[in-house]
């Protein structure tokens, strides 16, 4: 196996058996494991009899840890980065150190492994493969409403906490009262639950029982949107980029086959 300076290692999102043989091998072979919470990581290490020492690395000390990690690697030691659960850098710390290490010429690699988004989507039937992942939603209701509106023509996926999920679903309902939702919680664990239903029924379901566990949510694209709606969204995007109505009409007719005159009229507000 080729040796690297720094390994990004996914860890199970719930079920401790969901770890690859290579991940165990790497965690045993490196000199230090950078982790969010050593108490959480230690449970995994103990389970697989991994004796590698840990160094805390989380969102509150990322910048402070950079030089320390660089010195460790310059001394010839190897490191791995893990998060509490899932894949580092996917809504978890790691971006700052990886950027710095690549800039300084250290070799960095990532192992494949557990990810909550893929775990949900792999068991949800969708008409199209493409989707947009937006991470954790903003706290502002107005910003959530804007996201729901902006992504109405796409499947979009996000993470949500149990104490916010009902509030978020109700916000979605105000914008898209007929929205279809796929929601997963406690993925890979004993009480895993997957629901695909309209937003009203899902709200009712969680009103009847207190939501627990971390949630992954996909809002299905609205397939009933008119062509005019699609044109308006694309026109706005190009207009914001500084294109003229004439340019926009040519671009959209060439790329999507829209009627050039219709696009032009929409572009100038007629």
C-alpha positions, 0 to 999 in steps of 0.5 A: 500500500502506498504511503501517504503523510495524511489520511482522511478516514471515514468512521461509522455513522452509527453501526460500528461494523460499518468500517472498512478493513483498510480504515482499520489498517490505516488507523493502526498504522499511523502515528497519530489520529486527529479527532473531534472528540477523543471520547467518541473516537476512543470507543471505536478504537477500543472496539477494534483494539487500535492503540494509536494516540489521539490529538483533538482537532475540531472546529474551535481549534482548527487554525491553532492545530495547523502548525502543530500538525505540520511539525508532526508531519515534518518530523516524518510521522503519519497522521489520520483525520477522523470525525465523530461519525461519517466522512471528515470535511462533509459538514465536519472539520478538516478543510483548513488543515487539508488546504494547508497540507496540500499547499505545503506539498504533503501527500493527502489521501481519502478513504471511501466510507460511511456517509449519511447522505449516500446511505439515505439516497441509496434506498430512495427511488428518484426519477433523476440521479442529480441532487443538491446537498446543502449541508446544515440549513441556516437558522433564519426562517427567511433564509430557509424559505429562500433555499426551498424556493431556489431549489424547487426544481431540484432534489435537495438534501440537508442535515437537521437536528431533532430539536429543529426538524419539525420547525423546518418541515413546517417552514417547507410546508409554507412554501411548498404545501404539497412537497414530497419528502424523504427523511431518514433518522438513526441511520444504520442503528437499531431504530433506523427509520426511513419515511417517504411521504408528503410533508403534511403526513411526515409532520403529523408522524413526528408530532405524535412522537418526539423526534430523536436522532440525527436527520437526513432529509431530501425534498423532492423536486417539484415536477409540476413546474411550468417551462416559464418558471424554469425560464424565469429562474435561468433568466434571473441567474444570467441577468445577475451575471450581467448578461443582456436580454439578447445574450440571455435569449441566445444562450437559453435557446441554444442550451435548452431549446427554449423559444428565443422570443419567449425568453427575450420577452421574459428577460425584459419583463414583458 
